[in-house]
Amino acid sequence: MSAITAAAVKELRERSGAGMMDAKKALEETNGDMEAAVDLLRAKGLATAAKKSSRTAAEGLVGVAVDGTKGTAVEVNSQTDFVAKNEQFQDFVRKVTGVALGVGANDAETILAAAYPDGGSVQEVLTNNIATIGENQVIRRARTISVSNGRVVSYVHNAATAGMGGIGVLVALESEADAATLDGLGKQLAMHIAAAFPLALDETGLDQETMDREAAIAREKAAESGKPAEIVEKMVEGAMKKFAKENALLSQLFVIDNKTPISEVVAQAGKAAGKEIKLVDYVRYQLGEGIEKEVSDFAAEVAAAVGA
């Protein structure tokens, strides 16, 4: 067997992201064949990645990217906030968001099957990242929105770096108004969306299951008043109108002045620009939203590890 040089170990580590001892052992097992060693580490990495894929990934980053009339938001999760600060992870999120924009992705599967800018598929790169970083990572969701004429504007709240952070927002404005006007309005609307968390663009888009649940809660509260059934139903109707108004974006009150409905904010901007402006769509992704995080009992984990 040929001698394993420090330079060969260094090269393999750089190509694979593996640790020094793992790289040295792989070269020894493949008699110094660099390509065979890379394949061996990839095979071992796949096994490691499969084992780690069962762990809950609720941290990570939301990435946004826009190109004039089109924009995409992507949520990529990791197990810990520490990994979200990792340069390799951030580079992956940045490139994956660009890929998603290019293919117009509206689901993770489309992104995973797409070609990665540095070679291979996104799925292959993700699997390797899980092995080299040492944590489960998941492309959770993606959505692309566009307009035929106008602008899609992005905003990131709690940004970790350019184009990615804790909350990513896209706003689609249909209009012939100039780009500067639409970008300025879009940024204000996106900041409102990040803060106000609308559930739909307008009342017709509110989820029926959510509405039914809210109606049941309102009915239970109204029934406690002891009023007649017909009065209870009127109370429920009033409560539901209030809920819809407060949770549909176009009827929400603008967070800047807390008195002007968003629909009026858009109308006023269009009047000032001399061109009609329509807010036609939006996306709001908040990191980890809806994911049930595992609660770790560190003492129990240590006890289990030592066989206590």
Summary of the structure (lengths in Angstrom):
residues: 308
radius of gyration: 25.3
end to end distance: 44.4
largest distance: 91.9
contacts: 1009
relative contact order: 0.12
helix: 51%
strand: 22%
